[in-house]
Amino acid sequence: MDYELIIIMSILPLVQLKLEEIGSKEPPLRVACEEVLDFGPVFQEIVNDLVETFIAHKIAIGLAAPQVGIRLKLTIININKNKSQDTLILVNPKVLETSGKKDKKKESCMSLPDYAGEVERRTKISISYQDRFGSNRALKAEGFLARVIAHEIDHLNGLLYVDRMRDVSELIKTEIFKND
């Protein structure tokens, strides 16, 4: 008898903080994630769910596992507006180097949906990571992609973009996620 593997993907709820929770160093989103060691079927299901959740949020350009309550070093990124390019899946990413000029830009986050703030980051980043099946990879990025990668890796280390701001009181209200 033949059996067919049926994969049911789920859209996971986002962990979102209110303004009064932003400065808290208590979980959620404030704990460094665990390294992925087992790339088997359970992990593949987690990846599929994260991708499904990411796709369900049209405005999303990156989503880290802790943003859906999963404390694994896993993030996905696709900065293409219609997500027509392949989605980058980073497992156990490590920053090897940041370089280039310092650049201050506005960042926002699906876990802090009502606010945005100016964050200074370097314009180039080099990382090592594993793909969803555990193969070792390396990537160099610059500009907007470098910023998004750095933002998502921060999530895996229990950091939020507000931790990189000079003063949290400089947060501004935004409605970027209102129609998401």
Secondary structure, 3 states (H helix, E strand, C coil): CCCCCCCCCCCCCCCCCCHHHCCCCCCCCCCCCECCCCCCHHHHHHHHHHHHHHHHCCCCCEEEHHHHCCCECEEEECCCCCCCCCCEEEEEEEEEEEEEEEEEEEEEECCEEEEEEEEEEEEEEEEEEECCCCCEEEEEEECHHHHHHHHHHHHHCCCCHHHHCCCHHHCEECCCCCCC
